[in-house]
């Protein structure tokens, strides 16, 4: 299983762009990078998933360099409601265990 | 609302007791996952079932067991409870299992307190 490393916490202000980077040095060829968001006392919620280059959806963008040893989740113009824990996961195509690391606790300040 | 339901929402019990947590997956989802989240351990994957069969096992204690029924709902049984079992237990479901890329939809969780 590819181990991921991400910052424990980050602070930002409303309206700013937030970039959270995740390292996954031993990612395998068939692995995808997936991000989940979790609010207190709620289950995690899928944000975005990608394999290489850039993926964008209505809430976030995911940037993956060519060597795929890291990835960056980009949240445009964050609001107070984006305060949450963000988890980076590396998931194999036929993988089994979903390993959630400690995540990054993002605090958005007014 | 993810479409995944879990009961009960809260459960308070004593050490040594046994409890059963129930999960109903989203309509059409064949795969069910169980997770434990405690303050000091983060979100830990316990076990996964696909269409009634165990598919993957994570950090699940021998005192814990689970099953998925023909109607696809799942139950997590926790026995000989200890204080350290106090945690939030989440159930998640996804469309299928063989492709682990499927997005998981999480339920609201069951908060277990062991006194």
Contacts between the chains, C-beta under 8 A, distances in Angstrom:
chain1	res1	chain2	res2	distance
A	32	B	101	5.5
A	34	B	101	7.7
A	38	B	43	7.7
A	41	B	88	7.1
A	41	B	109	7.1
A	41	B	111	7.7
A	42	B	106	7.7
A	42	B	108	6.7
A	42	B	109	7.3
A	43	B	2	6.9
A	43	B	4	7.7
A	43	B	90	4.8
A	43	B	92	6.8
A	43	B	106	2.6
A	43	B	107	5.8
A	43	B	108	6.4
A	43	B	109	5.8
A	44	B	43	7.0
A	44	B	90	7.8
A	44	B	104	7.8
A	44	B	106	5.4
A	45	B	2	7.6
A	45	B	106	6.9
A	46	B	103	4.3
A	46	B	104	6.8
A	46	B	105	7.6
A	49	B	101	6.8
A	49	B	103	7.5
A	87	B	43	7.3
A	91	B	100	5.1
A	91	B	101	6.0
A	92	B	100	5.8
A	93	B	99	6.3
A	93	B	100	6.7
A	93	B	101	6.3
A	94	B	98	6.3
A	94	B	99	7.0
A	94	B	100	6.3
A	95	B	100	3.9
A	96	B	48	7.0
A	96	B	55	6.9
A	96	B	56	3.5
A	96	B	100	6.6
A	97	B	45	5.2
A	97	B	56	5.9
A	97	B	58	5.0
A	98	B	33	7.0
A	98	B	45	5.3
A	98	B	100	7.4
A	98	B	104	7.0
A	99	B	45	6.6
A	100	B	35	7.7
A	100	B	42	6.3
A	100	B	43	3.9
A	100	B	44	7.7
A	100	B	45	7.2
A	101	B	42	7.2
A	102	B	42	5.2
A	103	B	42	7.2
A	103	B	43	7.9
